[in-house]
Amino acid sequence: MSVSDLDPFWVEARANFLAKGSTSADPSACGTCRGNAEAGEPVEHEGCAQRATLLQAPDHPHYEILAGFSLEENAKLPARFHVPVFDDCGTPNAWLCAVCWEEGTVVQWPCATATKYGTQVFTPQHTAETVQKKRQTQATAMADAIAKAVTALREMQALEPDHVKAAALYEVEMGLRHAAGTQNEEAAR
């Protein structure tokens, strides 16, 4: 605890701020509270106040996925992934960014991305769920494209001569690379 934490001026200022209530309304807040928040006034109902949470977004990348990328690539992830996690194994204990790390390197929270984007780190639940549904739709579309390509390949193998099979196989491979976003042959290797 610092000296400013005990200073009567700051104790009173914090108490007044907390008594005033939140000036941020949740997206599902009533019309009165949304109007108050837009005017810079505190929300009227406690249930209408927007709350920050330290929970990871539902679409947060898994540990194994993050392990394959560099610190610079992880820092470019959307702000909603840059939430704090508490490291109680290290000495000293610290709050670290959930995604800004690589083998042997960790970044204390708030990281540069969390500092730059501020409140965007704390994503409303409905926004994260929308992103998750969009990714699930994209994954389903990709699985469908792969299934169609496999079916087409099997049909080609049964009907076509070898040189036609090779050309068609290359066309199918390029279609899959295009769907996966890796059109460059060198990037795919």
N, CA, C and O of each residue as an XYZ file, in Angstrom:
756
protein
N       0.848     -1.178      0.000
C       0.000      0.000      0.000
C       0.888      1.233      0.000
O       1.825      1.328      0.793
N       0.603      2.162     -0.872
C       1.416      3.374     -0.948
C       0.833      4.453     -0.041
O      -0.277      4.333      0.477
N       1.619      5.502      0.129
C       1.196      6.621      0.981
C      -0.057      7.274      0.411
O      -0.934      7.692      1.167
N      -0.153      7.365     -0.921
C      -1.331      8.005     -1.531
C      -2.603      7.197     -1.281
O      -3.701      7.755     -1.303
N      -2.469      5.877     -1.042
C      -3.643      5.061     -0.741
C      -4.264      5.446      0.597
O      -5.466      5.266      0.795
N      -3.473      5.965      1.503
C      -3.954      6.329      2.832
C      -4.235      7.818      2.972
O      -4.812      8.249      3.970
N      -3.832      8.605      1.980
C      -4.039     10.044      2.030
C      -5.540     10.326      2.104
O      -6.296      9.804      1.285
N      -5.995     11.150      3.079
C      -7.436     11.415      3.242
C      -8.109     11.952      1.979
O      -9.265     11.627      1.707
N      -7.399     12.765      1.212
C      -7.975     13.309     -0.024
C      -8.338     12.179     -0.988
O      -9.440     12.163     -1.536
N      -7.403     11.220     -1.200
C      -7.646     10.140     -2.142
C      -8.654      9.139     -1.599
O      -9.425      8.564     -2.367
N      -8.662      8.923     -0.301
C      -9.661      8.038      0.297
C     -11.055      8.602      0.050
O     -11.972      7.865     -0.315
N     -11.214      9.902      0.248
C     -12.511     10.556      0.039
C     -12.881     10.553     -1.457
O     -14.036     10.314     -1.808
N     -11.907     10.816     -2.328
C     -12.181     10.837     -3.768
C     -12.625      9.461     -4.247
O     -13.559      9.360     -5.042
N     -11.975      8.400     -3.778
C     -12.379      7.040     -4.171
C     -13.773      6.726     -3.649
O     -14.583      6.136     -4.364
N     -14.063      7.114     -2.412
C     -15.382      6.856     -1.825
C     -16.471      7.587     -2.611
O     -17.533      7.021     -2.870
N     -16.215      8.835     -2.990
C     -17.196      9.599     -3.772
C     -17.412      8.976     -5.145
O     -18.543      8.898     -5.626
N     -16.326      8.533     -5.776
C     -16.433      7.902     -7.094
C     -17.256      6.625     -7.013
O     -18.133      6.396     -7.846
N     -16.977      5.790     -6.009
C     -17.709      4.530     -5.877
C     -19.170      4.759     -5.505
O     -20.041      4.005     -5.937
N     -19.447      5.776     -4.718
C     -20.830      6.072     -4.326
C     -21.637      6.597     -5.511
O     -22.847      6.385     -5.588
N     -20.969      7.277     -6.425
C     -21.646      7.870     -7.575
C     -22.202      6.800     -8.517
O     -23.235      7.023     -9.148
N     -21.552      5.667     -8.623
C     -22.032      4.605     -9.498
C     -21.352      4.652    -10.854
O     -20.675      5.624    -11.189
N     -21.536      3.608    -11.618
C     -20.900      3.474    -12.919
C     -21.530      4.414    -13.935
O     -22.741      4.639    -13.927
N     -20.700      4.952    -14.800
C     -21.200      5.796    -15.889
C     -21.203      5.021    -17.215
O     -21.395      5.603    -18.282
N     -20.991      3.719    -17.132
C     -21.025      2.865    -18.320
C     -22.191      1.894    -18.188
O     -22.308      1.179    -17.193
N     -23.054      1.876    -19.205
C     -24.214      0.988    -19.176
C     -23.940     -0.252    -20.016
O     -23.296     -0.179    -21.062
N     -24.433     -1.378    -19.547
C     -24.342     -2.629    -20.283
C     -25.195     -2.517    -21.543
O     -26.194     -1.799    -21.525
N     -24.842     -3.201    -22.646
C     -25.657     -3.119    -23.861
C     -27.110     -3.538    -23.650
O     -27.992     -3.101    -24.389
N     -27.367     -4.382    -22.648
C     -28.741     -4.812    -22.387
C     -29.419     -3.962    -21.304
O     -30.472     -4.338    -20.790
N     -28.819     -2.821    -20.958
C     -29.384     -1.946    -19.919
C     -30.692     -1.320    -20.386
O     -30.971     -1.243    -21.582
N     -31.487     -0.876    -19.417
C     -32.755     -0.225    -19.747
C     -32.489      1.120    -20.436
O     -31.371      1.635    -20.392
N     -33.502      1.672    -21.060
C     -33.361      2.926    -21.795
C     -32.933      4.080    -20.923
O     -32.144      4.918    -21.361
N     -33.428      4.151    -19.696
C     -33.054      5.232    -18.782
C     -31.565      5.197    -18.498
O     -30.889      6.224    -18.564
N     -31.051      4.011    -18.181
C     -29.633      3.884    -17.832
C     -28.734      4.109    -19.045
O     -27.663      4.701    -18.909
N     -29.153      3.644    -20.244
C     -28.360      3.901    -21.453
C     -28.311      5.399    -21.730
O     -27.264      5.929    -22.100
N     -29.449      6.088    -21.550
C     -29.490      7.547    -21.736
C     -28.598      8.259    -20.743
O     -27.890      9.200    -21.103
N     -28.626      7.815    -19.486
C     -27.754      8.420    -18.471
C     -26.291      8.237    -18.851
O     -25.501      9.176    -18.752
N     -25.925      7.030    -19.287
C     -24.528      6.745    -19.644
C     -24.082      7.598    -20.835
O     -22.956      8.094    -20.849
N     -24.949      7.772    -21.830
C     -24.617      8.595    -22.993
C     -24.410     10.048    -22.596
O     -23.627     10.761    -23.223
N     -25.115     10.492    -21.548
C     -24.981     11.869    -21.060
C     -23.837     12.012    -20.059
O     -23.593     13.110    -19.559
N     -23.133     10.924    -19.760
C     -22.019     10.981    -18.813
C     -22.459     10.906    -17.359
O     -21.669     11.165    -16.451
N     -23.712     10.551    -17.141
C     -24.263     10.436    -15.786
C     -24.209      8.978    -15.336
O     -24.129      8.079    -16.173
N     -24.253      8.730    -14.021
C     -24.242      7.344    -13.545
C     -25.543      6.616    -13.902
O     -26.605      7.229    -14.009
N     -25.436      5.305    -14.081
C     -26.634      4.509    -14.353
C     -27.490      4.480    -13.093
O     -26.988      4.591    -11.974
N     -28.782      4.329    -13.301
C     -29.714      4.377    -12.170
C     -29.836      3.033    -11.465
O     -29.978      2.982    -10.243
N     -29.783      1.954    -12.223
C     -29.980      0.613    -11.660
C     -28.666     -0.152    -11.616
O     -27.908     -0.159    -12.586
N     -28.405     -0.785    -10.505
C     -27.163     -1.547    -10.339
C     -27.026     -2.641    -11.395
O     -25.923     -2.894    -11.880
N     -28.120     -3.283    -11.753
C     -28.084     -4.353    -12.741
C     -27.805     -3.874    -14.159
O     -27.488     -4.685    -15.030
N     -27.917     -2.567    -14.408
C     -27.680     -2.021    -15.742
C     -26.236     -1.569    -15.948
O     -25.855     -1.212    -17.062
N     -25.437     -1.580    -14.894
C     -24.051     -1.123    -14.998
C     -23.220     -2.141    -15.766
O     -23.370     -3.352    -15.599
N     -22.342     -1.618    -16.609
C     -21.438     -2.500    -17.349
C     -20.314     -2.910    -16.423
O     -19.755     -2.083    -15.702
N     -19.990     -4.179    -16.446
C     -18.965     -4.712    -15.561
C     -17.791     -5.242    -16.375
O     -17.965     -5.838    -17.438
N     -16.622     -5.015    -15.861
C     -15.434     -5.623    -16.464
C     -15.254     -6.995    -15.831
O     -15.585     -7.205    -14.664
N     -14.726     -7.923    -16.618
C     -14.500     -9.266    -16.098
C     -13.122     -9.739    -16.498
O     -12.593     -9.339    -17.534
N     -12.554    -10.578    -15.687
C     -11.232    -11.110    -15.982
C     -11.316    -12.482    -16.643
O     -10.306    -13.176    -16.766
N     -12.505    -12.872    -17.064
C     -12.663    -14.153    -17.739
C     -12.179    -14.043    -19.176
O     -12.294    -12.991    -19.805
N     -11.640    -15.133    -19.684
C     -11.219    -15.149    -21.077
C     -12.451    -15.172    -21.974
O     -13.500    -15.702    -21.608
N     -12.294    -14.584    -23.157
C     -13.369    -14.607    -24.143
C     -13.630    -16.055    -24.556
O     -12.706    -16.868    -24.554
N     -14.873    -16.391    -24.911
C     -15.179    -17.773    -25.300
C     -14.339    -18.270    -26.475
O     -14.121    -19.474    -26.611
N     -13.869    -17.362    -27.318
C     -13.060    -17.764    -28.479
C     -11.562    -17.570    -28.256
O     -10.791    -17.508    -29.214
N     -11.152    -17.474    -26.989
C      -9.735    -17.276    -26.662
C      -8.908    -18.445    -27.188
O      -9.285    -19.602    -26.999
N      -7.773    -18.153    -27.854
C      -6.959    -19.245    -28.397
C      -6.370    -20.122    -27.293
O      -5.978    -19.632    -26.234
N      -6.316    -21.401    -27.558
C      -5.807    -22.372    -26.587
C      -4.282    -22.289    -26.503
O      -3.624    -21.824    -27.434
N      -3.741    -22.737    -25.394
C      -2.312    -22.710    -25.115
C      -1.482    -23.291    -26.256
O      -0.488    -22.692    -26.667
N      -1.880    -24.449    -26.769
C      -1.102    -25.096    -27.822
C      -1.074    -24.270    -29.105
O      -0.080    -24.294    -29.830
N      -2.136    -23.551    -29.391
C      -2.175    -22.706    -30.581
C      -1.211    -21.539    -30.422
O      -0.467    -21.208    -31.345
N      -1.226    -20.916    -29.243
C      -0.355    -19.771    -28.997
C       1.119    -20.153    -29.002
O       1.971    -19.338    -29.357
N       1.423    -21.377    -28.615
C       2.822    -21.818    -28.520
C       3.513    -21.816    -29.873
O       4.741    -21.756    -29.934
N       2.759    -21.879    -30.949
C       3.356    -21.925    -32.270
C       3.675    -20.565    -32.867
O       4.192    -20.498    -33.982
N       3.387    -19.483    -32.163
C       3.584    -18.145    -32.703
C       4.605    -17.359    -31.888
O       4.873    -17.674    -30.729
N       5.165    -16.337    -32.515
C       6.151    -15.492    -31.837
C       5.450    -14.466    -30.951
O       4.235    -14.284    -31.033
N       6.218    -13.811    -30.118
C       5.698    -12.771    -29.232
C       5.075    -11.642    -30.052
O       4.038    -11.103    -29.665
N       5.687    -11.278    -31.172
C       5.157    -10.205    -32.023
C       3.813    -10.599    -32.631
O       2.897     -9.780    -32.699
N       3.692    -11.854    -33.072
C       2.425    -12.319    -33.649
C       1.336    -12.369    -32.588
O       0.200    -11.977    -32.856
N       1.659    -12.844    -31.390
C       0.670    -12.900    -30.312
C       0.233    -11.506    -29.887
O      -0.924    -11.309    -29.515
N       1.144    -10.534    -29.935
C       0.795     -9.160    -29.557
C      -0.215     -8.552    -30.526
O      -0.932     -7.621    -30.161
N      -0.283     -9.069    -31.764
C      -1.219     -8.546    -32.766
C      -2.622     -9.131    -32.640
O      -3.528     -8.720    -33.365
N      -2.809    -10.076    -31.737
C      -4.143    -10.666    -31.550
C      -5.118     -9.599    -31.059
O      -4.686     -8.594    -30.494
N      -6.429     -9.793    -31.262
C      -7.412     -8.798    -30.815
C      -7.292     -8.500    -29.318
O      -6.884     -9.355    -28.532
N      -7.653     -7.284    -28.946
C      -7.500     -6.824    -27.566
C      -8.221     -7.720    -26.561
O      -7.767     -7.840    -25.424
N      -9.335     -8.352    -26.947
C     -10.105     -9.156    -26.004
C      -9.333    -10.372    -25.486
O      -9.716    -10.967    -24.479
N      -8.244    -10.743    -26.176
C      -7.440    -11.876    -25.729
C      -6.353    -11.462    -24.732
O      -5.756    -12.321    -24.083
N      -6.096    -10.179    -24.605
C      -5.011     -9.684    -23.753
C      -5.498     -9.436    -22.323
O      -5.362     -8.335    -21.788
N      -6.058    -10.465    -21.725
C      -6.553    -10.381    -20.353
C      -5.458    -10.823    -19.390
O      -4.541    -11.543    -19.783
N      -5.546    -10.399    -18.136
C      -4.518    -10.787    -17.179
C      -4.735    -12.204    -16.649
O      -5.868    -12.656    -16.483
N      -3.644    -12.882    -16.392
C      -3.658    -14.165    -15.684
C      -2.649    -14.046    -14.555
O      -1.596    -13.430    -14.716
N      -2.972    -14.636    -13.416
C      -2.095    -14.514    -12.260
C      -1.121    -15.681    -12.234
O      -1.532    -16.841    -12.278
N       0.160    -15.377    -12.164
C       1.205    -16.393    -12.089
C       1.608    -16.545    -10.628
O       2.364    -15.736    -10.090
N       1.091    -17.594     -9.998
C       1.455    -17.815     -8.593
C       2.603    -18.813     -8.458
O       2.994    -19.166     -7.346
N       3.145    -19.269     -9.595
C       4.273    -20.199     -9.566
C       5.605    -19.468     -9.630
O       6.610    -19.954     -9.110
N       5.615    -18.315    -10.260
C       6.860    -17.565    -10.417
C       7.231    -16.806     -9.159
O       6.420    -16.640     -8.247
N       8.464    -16.352     -9.128
C       8.933    -15.519     -8.021
C       9.501    -14.259     -8.622
O      10.466    -14.345     -9.382
N       8.962    -13.094     -8.329
C       7.772    -12.880     -7.509
C       6.506    -13.190     -8.302
O       6.527    -13.238     -9.532
N       5.408    -13.400     -7.583
C       4.116    -13.613     -8.238
C       3.772    -12.367     -9.041
O       4.142    -11.257     -8.659
N       3.064    -12.548    -10.156
C       2.774    -11.399    -11.013
C       1.532    -11.652    -11.851
O       1.114    -12.793    -12.046
N       0.951    -10.564    -12.341
C      -0.112    -10.625    -13.329
C       0.560    -10.560    -14.692
O       1.331     -9.641    -14.968
N       0.266    -11.539    -15.543
C       0.859    -11.629    -16.872
C      -0.230    -11.576    -17.930
O      -1.389    -11.888    -17.657
N       0.145    -11.180    -19.137
C      -0.798    -11.188    -20.251
C      -1.028    -12.632    -20.677
O      -0.079    -13.411    -20.770
N      -2.279    -12.992    -20.936
C      -2.629    -14.366    -21.290
C      -2.064    -14.791    -22.643
O      -1.902    -15.988    -22.881
N      -1.758    -13.845    -23.539
C      -1.275    -14.217    -24.864
C       0.102    -13.666    -25.219
O       0.720    -14.161    -26.162
N       0.601    -12.681    -24.516
C       1.907    -12.093    -24.838
C       3.015    -12.879    -24.154
O       3.528    -12.477    -23.109
N       3.369    -13.984    -24.748
C       4.456    -14.807    -24.234
C       4.960    -15.704    -25.358
O       4.266    -15.950    -26.344
N       6.151    -16.171    -25.185
C       6.722    -17.203    -26.040
C       7.692    -17.981    -25.169
O       7.872    -17.646    -23.998
N       8.307    -18.989    -25.705
C       9.182    -19.852    -24.925
C      10.235    -19.024    -24.185
O      11.082    -18.384    -24.809
N      10.177    -19.043    -22.877
C      11.170    -18.348    -22.054
C      10.914    -16.875    -21.831
O      11.690    -16.226    -21.129
N       9.853    -16.317    -22.400
C       9.567    -14.897    -22.277
C       8.103    -14.694    -21.921
O       7.221    -15.275    -22.553
N       7.841    -13.869    -20.905
C       6.470    -13.507    -20.558
C       6.387    -11.988    -20.470
O       7.403    -11.315    -20.295
N       5.185    -11.454    -20.591
C       4.977    -10.014    -20.536
C       4.017     -9.716    -19.398
O       2.949    -10.319    -19.293
N       4.413     -8.779    -18.548
C       3.561     -8.393    -17.421
C       2.331     -7.664    -17.936
O       2.399     -6.941    -18.930
N       1.202     -7.856    -17.253
C      -0.042     -7.211    -17.645
C      -0.185     -5.896    -16.893
O       0.148     -5.873    -15.708
N      -0.646     -4.814    -17.475
C      -1.154     -4.718    -18.831
C      -0.007     -4.653    -19.839
O       0.963     -3.916    -19.655
N      -0.139     -5.425    -20.886
C       0.839     -5.432    -21.971
C       0.590     -4.197    -22.846
O      -0.330     -3.423    -22.583
N       1.402     -4.020    -23.875
C       1.269     -2.855    -24.757
C      -0.101     -2.821    -25.444
O      -0.696     -1.752    -25.578
N      -0.604     -3.979    -25.879
C      -1.907     -4.030    -26.551
C      -3.025     -3.664    -25.581
O      -3.923     -2.900    -25.931
N      -2.976     -4.207    -24.357
C      -4.001     -3.890    -23.354
C      -3.978     -2.407    -23.002
O      -5.031     -1.801    -22.803
N      -2.806     -1.829    -22.926
C      -2.689     -0.406    -22.622
C      -3.224      0.437    -23.774
O      -3.909      1.436    -23.555
N      -2.907      0.026    -25.010
C      -3.335      0.789    -26.183
C      -4.849      0.774    -26.359
O      -5.438      1.807    -26.678
N      -5.493     -0.383    -26.157
C      -6.916     -0.514    -26.444
C      -7.810     -0.406    -25.221
O      -9.033     -0.396    -25.359
N      -7.239     -0.324    -24.034
C      -7.997     -0.058    -22.812
C      -9.199     -0.942    -22.589
O      -9.054     -2.148    -22.391
N     -10.393     -0.359    -22.618
C     -11.607     -1.094    -22.273
C     -11.970     -2.176    -23.279
O     -12.802     -3.031    -22.974
N     -11.376     -2.170    -24.464
C     -11.657     -3.218    -25.445
C     -11.135     -4.574    -24.978
O     -11.530     -5.613    -25.506
N     -10.239     -4.558    -23.978
C      -9.723     -5.808    -23.416
C     -10.867     -6.578    -22.761
O     -10.913     -7.807    -22.820
N     -11.781     -5.851    -22.143
C     -12.896     -6.476    -21.448
C     -14.081     -6.521    -22.395
O     -14.893     -5.597    -22.434
N     -14.173     -7.591    -23.152
C     -15.163     -7.734    -24.203
C     -16.526     -8.076    -23.629
O     -16.630     -8.954    -22.773
N     -17.577     -7.396    -24.087
C     -18.917     -7.819    -23.689
C     -19.167     -9.250    -24.170
O     -18.714     -9.637    -25.247
N     -19.871    -10.009    -23.387
C     -20.115    -11.422    -23.690
C     -20.733    -11.620    -25.068
O     -20.342    -12.530    -25.799
N     -21.706    -10.764    -25.430
C     -22.383    -10.957    -26.721
C     -21.442    -10.743    -27.903
O     -21.614    -11.379    -28.943
N     -20.450     -9.861    -27.766
C     -19.493     -9.631    -28.845
C     -18.603    -10.844    -29.041
O     -18.375    -11.277    -30.170
N     -18.098    -11.393    -27.942
C     -17.230    -12.570    -28.026
C     -17.994    -13.767    -28.586
O     -17.447    -14.545    -29.368
N     -19.247    -13.913    -28.188
C     -20.045    -15.036    -28.699
C     -20.300    -14.894    -30.191
O     -20.316    -15.896    -30.906
N     -20.499    -13.670    -30.682
C     -20.700    -13.437    -32.100
C     -19.458    -13.840    -32.888
O     -19.564    -14.480    -33.934
N     -18.294    -13.471    -32.394
C     -17.040    -13.839    -33.054
C     -16.876    -15.355    -33.055
O     -16.459    -15.940    -34.055
N     -17.204    -15.983    -31.934
C     -17.077    -17.440    -31.846
C     -18.005    -18.123    -32.858
O     -17.596    -19.076    -33.520
N     -19.242    -17.649    -32.984
C     -20.182    -18.244    -33.944
C     -19.680    -18.060    -35.374
O     -19.814    -18.963    -36.200
N     -19.106    -16.901    -35.668
C     -18.573    -16.640    -37.007
C     -17.439    -17.614    -37.312
O     -17.363    -18.146    -38.419
N     -16.566    -17.849    -36.352
C     -15.449    -18.784    -36.561
C     -15.952    -20.212    -36.725
O     -15.401    -20.975    -37.519
N     -16.990    -20.578    -35.984
C     -17.549    -21.917    -36.136
C     -18.144    -22.094    -37.531
O     -18.008    -23.158    -38.136
N     -18.801    -21.054    -38.041
C     -19.358    -21.095    -39.390
C     -18.246    -21.244    -40.424
O     -18.370    -22.020    -41.371
N     -17.162    -20.497    -40.237
C     -16.027    -20.597    -41.155
C     -15.402    -21.988    -41.095
O     -15.030    -22.539    -42.131
N     -15.282    -22.560    -39.905
C     -14.710    -23.903    -39.760
C     -15.604    -24.944    -40.436
O     -15.107    -25.876    -41.069
N     -16.911    -24.785    -40.302
C     -17.845    -25.705    -40.964
C     -17.729    -25.589    -42.481
O     -17.735    -26.600    -43.183
N     -17.623    -24.364    -42.987
C     -17.469    -24.155    -44.428
C     -16.161    -24.781    -44.921
O     -16.126    -25.373    -45.999
N     -15.104    -24.654    -44.150
C     -13.817    -25.242    -44.520
C     -13.916    -26.768    -44.522
O     -13.390    -27.414    -45.428
N     -14.574    -27.348    -43.533
C     -14.738    -28.807    -43.483
C     -15.559    -29.292    -44.678
O     -15.261    -30.339    -45.252
N     -16.589    -28.533    -45.053
C     -17.385    -28.890    -46.227
C     -16.545    -28.835    -47.500
O     -16.646    -29.725    -48.344
N     -15.716    -27.797    -47.649
C     -14.863    -27.661    -48.830
C     -13.863    -28.817    -48.917
O     -13.601    -29.338    -50.001
N     -13.314    -29.211    -47.779
C     -12.371    -30.329    -47.759
C     -13.085    -31.624    -48.131
O     -12.552    -32.425    -48.899
N     -14.282    -31.837    -47.594
C     -15.034    -33.052    -47.912
C     -15.359    -33.124    -49.408
O     -15.253    -34.193    -50.009
N     -15.750    -32.004    -50.009
C     -16.040    -31.966    -51.441
C     -14.775    -32.251    -52.249
O     -14.822    -32.968    -53.249
N     -13.655    -31.694    -51.820
C     -12.394    -31.913    -52.531
C     -11.977    -33.375    -52.463
O     -11.504    -33.933    -53.453
N     -12.147    -33.994    -51.306
C     -11.802    -35.409    -51.159
C     -12.682    -36.262    -52.056
O     -12.196    -37.190    -52.703
N     -13.965    -35.957    -52.099
C     -14.891    -36.700    -52.966
C     -14.498    -36.534    -54.430
O     -14.469    -37.507    -55.184
N     -14.198    -35.306    -54.828
C     -13.790    -35.054    -56.213
C     -12.490    -35.779    -56.541
O     -12.337    -36.316    -57.638
N     -11.567    -35.797    -55.606
C     -10.300    -36.484    -55.819
C     -10.505    -37.988    -55.991
O      -9.896    -38.596    -56.871
N     -11.341    -38.584    -55.176
C     -11.612    -40.018    -55.296
C     -12.266    -40.347    -56.636
O     -11.935    -41.355    -57.261
N     -13.195    -39.495    -57.075
C     -13.830    -39.710    -58.370
C     -12.820    -39.603    -59.506
O     -12.851    -40.391    -60.451
N     -11.913    -38.611    -59.406
C     -10.881    -38.441    -60.433
C      -9.950    -39.640    -60.483
O      -9.585    -40.108    -61.562
N      -9.570    -40.128    -59.325
C      -8.638    -41.251    -59.282
C      -9.228    -42.491    -59.946
O      -8.504    -43.301    -60.525
N     -10.509    -42.626    -59.859
C     -11.149    -43.796    -60.441
C     -11.357    -43.667    -61.947
O     -11.400    -44.682    -62.642
N     -11.486    -42.440    -62.474
C     -11.881    -42.252    -63.863
C     -10.801    -41.748    -64.817
O     -10.867    -42.041    -66.011
N      -9.836    -41.020    -64.344
C      -8.927    -40.295    -65.222
C      -7.557    -40.960    -65.369
O      -7.119    -41.689    -64.479
N      -6.877    -40.706    -66.502
C      -5.497    -41.160    -66.651
C      -4.572    -40.376    -65.711
O      -4.964    -39.344    -65.166
N      -3.359    -40.869    -65.529
C      -2.438    -40.297    -64.538
C      -2.114    -38.825    -64.755
O      -2.109    -38.065    -63.787
N      -1.841    -38.386    -65.994
C      -1.474    -36.982    -66.206
C      -2.656    -36.049    -65.931
O      -2.450    -34.929    -65.465
N      -3.870    -36.480    -66.205
C      -5.061    -35.675    -65.913
C      -5.278    -35.643    -64.394
O      -5.663    -34.618    -63.830
N      -5.023    -36.790    -63.745
C      -5.151    -36.847    -62.287
C      -4.201    -35.862    -61.628
O      -4.587    -35.166    -60.689
N      -2.970    -35.792    -62.105
C      -1.972    -34.897    -61.509
C      -2.397    -33.439    -61.645
O      -2.280    -32.670    -60.691
N      -2.889    -33.051    -62.826
C      -3.333    -31.670    -63.038
C      -4.542    -31.345    -62.171
O      -4.614    -30.264    -61.586
N      -5.476    -32.260    -62.086
C      -6.673    -32.032    -61.274
C      -6.319    -32.009    -59.793
O      -6.886    -31.232    -59.024
N      -5.380    -32.862    -59.397
C      -4.946    -32.882    -58.005
C      -4.318    -31.546    -57.618
O      -4.552    -31.025    -56.528
N      -3.512    -30.998    -58.540
C      -2.910    -29.688    -58.290
C      -3.997    -28.620    -58.145
O      -3.896    -27.751    -57.280
N      -5.019    -28.678    -58.973
C      -6.125    -27.722    -58.905
C      -6.865    -27.842    -57.568
O      -7.210    -26.827    -56.964
N      -7.108    -29.055    -57.108
C      -7.770    -29.275    -55.816
C      -6.889    -28.741    -54.690
O      -7.377    -28.084    -53.770
N      -5.588    -29.026    -54.767
C      -4.654    -28.557    -53.735
C      -4.652    -27.031    -53.666
O      -4.666    -26.466    -52.572
N      -4.635    -26.363    -54.806
C      -4.639    -24.902    -54.822
C      -5.968    -24.360    -54.275
O      -5.985    -23.326    -53.607
N      -7.073    -25.049    -54.553
C      -8.362    -24.639    -53.993
C      -8.363    -24.736    -52.477
O      -8.900    -23.863    -51.795
N      -7.761    -25.801    -51.947
C      -7.675    -25.944    -50.493
C      -6.758    -24.891    -49.896
O      -7.052    -24.344    -48.833
N      -5.652    -24.602    -50.564
C      -4.742    -23.558    -50.071
C      -5.431    -22.198    -50.078
O      -5.279    -21.406    -49.148
N      -6.192    -21.938    -51.142
C      -6.925    -20.674    -51.215
C      -7.929    -20.581    -50.057
O      -8.054    -19.530    -49.429
N      -8.637    -21.667    -49.779
C      -9.617    -21.669    -48.678
C      -8.918    -21.478    -47.342
O      -9.467    -20.842    -46.442
N      -7.706    -22.025    -47.201
C      -6.980    -21.902    -45.940
C      -6.198    -20.603    -45.857
O      -5.671    -20.269    -44.796
N      -6.111    -19.858    -46.967
C      -5.396    -18.589    -46.955
C      -3.897    -18.739    -47.159
O      -3.143    -17.822    -46.834
N      -3.443    -19.874    -47.691
C      -2.012    -20.084    -47.939
C      -1.786    -20.390    -49.410
O      -1.397    -21.504    -49.760
N      -2.030    -19.400    -50.285
C      -1.881    -19.609    -51.713
C      -0.421    -19.796    -52.114
O      -0.134    -20.474    -53.100
N       0.485    -19.216    -51.376
C       1.909    -19.297    -51.690
C       2.418    -20.698    -51.362
O       2.240    -21.177    -50.242
N       3.045    -21.353    -52.330
C       3.548    -22.714    -52.108
C       4.638    -22.743    -51.040
O       4.722    -23.695    -50.264
N       5.469    -21.707    -50.999
C       6.542    -21.666    -49.995
C       5.974    -21.513    -48.590
O       6.508    -22.094    -47.645
N       4.899    -20.740    -48.433
C       4.281    -20.558    -47.112
C       3.634    -21.833    -46.616
O       3.528    -22.048    -45.408
N       3.199    -22.688    -47.539
C       2.523    -23.919    -47.157
C       3.513    -24.984    -46.684
O       3.108    -25.949    -46.036
N       4.801    -24.828    -46.994
C       5.808    -25.833    -46.620
C       6.355    -25.625    -45.268
O       7.209    -26.392    -44.822
